Structure formats: C-alpha cells, structure tokens
Amino acid sequence: MDRLLTVEQAAERLGVSLRFVRRLTAERRIAYVKLGRHVRIAADDLEAFIAAGRVEGGATRKAVS
C-alpha cells in the first residue's frame, strides 16, 4: 500500500502553505483519501501532481516583430 501523507506533510514536501494544499483538495486538483474527517494524500498522487506541473526547458522562442 502507498504511504499516506497528512496535509501538513504534503505542504512541507511541496514547500507551500497548508492553505494551498487544502485548496488543491477542495478544487479536486490533487487526489486524496478521506478517512472519516481526516484527509490524506498518497505519496504517489503527490508525485503525479508534481510531474503533471513539470515544464520542460528548451529553446527560447523569438518574438515576432
């Protein structure tokens, strides 16, 4: 079974506020598990969220004059 993180642990891992992680779950932008009134985020789901936001570096685009 995948490790379940608390909202606090997920926020720390992402380097963001607790409020931001709560907003992600409220807007259903990240998968979570509800255990009674407790919210937990699977470590794999957190990694998938990070990977989905990844922007690859590459050649810069030139402005058209």
Biotite code that builds the C-alpha atoms (Angstrom):
import biotite.structure as struc

atoms = struc.array([
    struc.Atom([0.000, 0.000, 0.000], chain_id="A", res_id=1, res_name="MET", atom_name="CA", element="C"),
    struc.Atom([1.143, 3.510, -0.804], chain_id="A", res_id=2, res_name="ASP", atom_name="CA", element="C"),
    struc.Atom([2.201, 5.741, 2.077], chain_id="A", res_id=3, res_name="ARG", atom_name="CA", element="C"),
    struc.Atom([-0.457, 8.280, 3.060], chain_id="A", res_id=4, res_name="LEU", atom_name="CA", element="C"),
    struc.Atom([0.657, 11.776, 3.982], chain_id="A", res_id=5, res_name="LEU", atom_name="CA", element="C"),
    struc.Atom([-1.152, 14.308, 6.116], chain_id="A", res_id=6, res_name="THR", atom_name="CA", element="C"),
    struc.Atom([-1.987, 17.676, 4.605], chain_id="A", res_id=7, res_name="VAL", atom_name="CA", element="C"),
    struc.Atom([0.824, 19.145, 6.707], chain_id="A", res_id=8, res_name="GLU", atom_name="CA", element="C"),
    struc.Atom([3.343, 16.616, 5.363], chain_id="A", res_id=9, res_name="GLN", atom_name="CA", element="C"),
    struc.Atom([2.216, 17.237, 1.776], chain_id="A", res_id=10, res_name="ALA", atom_name="CA", element="C"),
    struc.Atom([2.568, 21.005, 2.235], chain_id="A", res_id=11, res_name="ALA", atom_name="CA", element="C"),
    struc.Atom([6.050, 20.576, 3.668], chain_id="A", res_id=12, res_name="GLU", atom_name="CA", element="C"),
    struc.Atom([7.063, 18.280, 0.815], chain_id="A", res_id=13, res_name="ARG", atom_name="CA", element="C"),
    struc.Atom([5.812, 20.786, -1.774], chain_id="A", res_id=14, res_name="LEU", atom_name="CA", element="C"),
    struc.Atom([7.227, 23.767, 0.096], chain_id="A", res_id=15, res_name="GLY", atom_name="CA", element="C"),
    struc.Atom([3.864, 25.517, 0.165], chain_id="A", res_id=16, res_name="VAL", atom_name="CA", element="C"),
    struc.Atom([1.343, 26.593, 2.786], chain_id="A", res_id=17, res_name="SER", atom_name="CA", element="C"),
    struc.Atom([-1.239, 24.358, 4.387], chain_id="A", res_id=18, res_name="LEU", atom_name="CA", element="C"),
    struc.Atom([-3.938, 26.561, 2.879], chain_id="A", res_id=19, res_name="ARG", atom_name="CA", element="C"),
    struc.Atom([-2.640, 25.913, -0.652], chain_id="A", res_id=20, res_name="PHE", atom_name="CA", element="C"),
    struc.Atom([-2.817, 22.117, -0.214], chain_id="A", res_id=21, res_name="VAL", atom_name="CA", element="C"),
    struc.Atom([-6.313, 22.404, 1.239], chain_id="A", res_id=22, res_name="ARG", atom_name="CA", element="C"),
    struc.Atom([-7.327, 24.479, -1.777], chain_id="A", res_id=23, res_name="ARG", atom_name="CA", element="C"),
    struc.Atom([-5.883, 21.842, -4.129], chain_id="A", res_id=24, res_name="LEU", atom_name="CA", element="C"),
    struc.Atom([-8.033, 19.175, -2.492], chain_id="A", res_id=25, res_name="THR", atom_name="CA", element="C"),
    struc.Atom([-11.140, 21.396, -2.373], chain_id="A", res_id=26, res_name="ALA", atom_name="CA", element="C"),
    struc.Atom([-10.772, 22.138, -6.082], chain_id="A", res_id=27, res_name="GLU", atom_name="CA", element="C"),
    struc.Atom([-10.050, 18.430, -6.726], chain_id="A", res_id=28, res_name="ARG", atom_name="CA", element="C"),
    struc.Atom([-6.786, 19.283, -8.443], chain_id="A", res_id=29, res_name="ARG", atom_name="CA", element="C"),
    struc.Atom([-4.999, 16.574, -6.451], chain_id="A", res_id=30, res_name="ILE", atom_name="CA", element="C"),
    struc.Atom([-6.312, 13.141, -5.499], chain_id="A", res_id=31, res_name="ALA", atom_name="CA", element="C"),
    struc.Atom([-6.875, 12.470, -1.820], chain_id="A", res_id=32, res_name="TYR", atom_name="CA", element="C"),
    struc.Atom([-8.314, 9.871, 0.545], chain_id="A", res_id=33, res_name="VAL", atom_name="CA", element="C"),
    struc.Atom([-10.930, 10.737, 3.118], chain_id="A", res_id=34, res_name="LYS", atom_name="CA", element="C"),
    struc.Atom([-10.683, 8.736, 6.370], chain_id="A", res_id=35, res_name="LEU", atom_name="CA", element="C"),
    struc.Atom([-13.624, 9.917, 8.406], chain_id="A", res_id=36, res_name="GLY", atom_name="CA", element="C"),
    struc.Atom([-12.962, 13.628, 8.732], chain_id="A", res_id=37, res_name="ARG", atom_name="CA", element="C"),
    struc.Atom([-9.244, 13.266, 8.015], chain_id="A", res_id=38, res_name="HIS", atom_name="CA", element="C"),
    struc.Atom([-7.739, 13.966, 4.603], chain_id="A", res_id=39, res_name="VAL", atom_name="CA", element="C"),
    struc.Atom([-4.689, 12.023, 3.457], chain_id="A", res_id=40, res_name="ARG", atom_name="CA", element="C"),
    struc.Atom([-2.727, 12.294, 0.230], chain_id="A", res_id=41, res_name="ILE", atom_name="CA", element="C"),
    struc.Atom([-0.962, 9.263, -1.226], chain_id="A", res_id=42, res_name="ALA", atom_name="CA", element="C"),
    struc.Atom([2.742, 9.867, -1.854], chain_id="A", res_id=43, res_name="ALA", atom_name="CA", element="C"),
    struc.Atom([2.330, 8.590, -5.441], chain_id="A", res_id=44, res_name="ASP", atom_name="CA", element="C"),
    struc.Atom([-0.532, 11.040, -6.071], chain_id="A", res_id=45, res_name="ASP", atom_name="CA", element="C"),
    struc.Atom([1.620, 13.882, -4.787], chain_id="A", res_id=46, res_name="LEU", atom_name="CA", element="C"),
    struc.Atom([4.455, 12.827, -7.103], chain_id="A", res_id=47, res_name="GLU", atom_name="CA", element="C"),
    struc.Atom([1.993, 12.617, -10.030], chain_id="A", res_id=48, res_name="ALA", atom_name="CA", element="C"),
    struc.Atom([0.768, 16.142, -9.240], chain_id="A", res_id=49, res_name="PHE", atom_name="CA", element="C"),
    struc.Atom([4.346, 17.417, -9.279], chain_id="A", res_id=50, res_name="ILE", atom_name="CA", element="C"),
    struc.Atom([5.117, 15.596, -12.546], chain_id="A", res_id=51, res_name="ALA", atom_name="CA", element="C"),
    struc.Atom([1.957, 16.991, -14.191], chain_id="A", res_id=52, res_name="ALA", atom_name="CA", element="C"),
    struc.Atom([3.120, 20.532, -13.465], chain_id="A", res_id=53, res_name="GLY", atom_name="CA", element="C"),
    struc.Atom([6.605, 19.992, -14.852], chain_id="A", res_id=54, res_name="ARG", atom_name="CA", element="C"),
    struc.Atom([7.616, 22.302, -17.680], chain_id="A", res_id=55, res_name="VAL", atom_name="CA", element="C"),
    struc.Atom([10.500, 21.126, -19.822], chain_id="A", res_id=56, res_name="GLU", atom_name="CA", element="C"),
    struc.Atom([13.278, 23.552, -20.596], chain_id="A", res_id=57, res_name="GLY", atom_name="CA", element="C"),
    struc.Atom([14.248, 24.095, -24.197], chain_id="A", res_id=58, res_name="GLY", atom_name="CA", element="C"),
    struc.Atom([14.949, 26.607, -26.871], chain_id="A", res_id=59, res_name="ALA", atom_name="CA", element="C"),
    struc.Atom([13.529, 30.045, -26.238], chain_id="A", res_id=60, res_name="THR", atom_name="CA", element="C"),
    struc.Atom([11.045, 31.454, -28.697], chain_id="A", res_id=61, res_name="ARG", atom_name="CA", element="C"),
    struc.Atom([11.871, 34.637, -30.525], chain_id="A", res_id=62, res_name="LYS", atom_name="CA", element="C"),
    struc.Atom([9.381, 37.466, -30.537], chain_id="A", res_id=63, res_name="ALA", atom_name="CA", element="C"),
    struc.Atom([7.870, 38.205, -33.927], chain_id="A", res_id=64, res_name="VAL", atom_name="CA", element="C"),
    struc.Atom([8.341, 41.827, -34.986], chain_id="A", res_id=65, res_name="SER", atom_name="CA", element="C"),
])
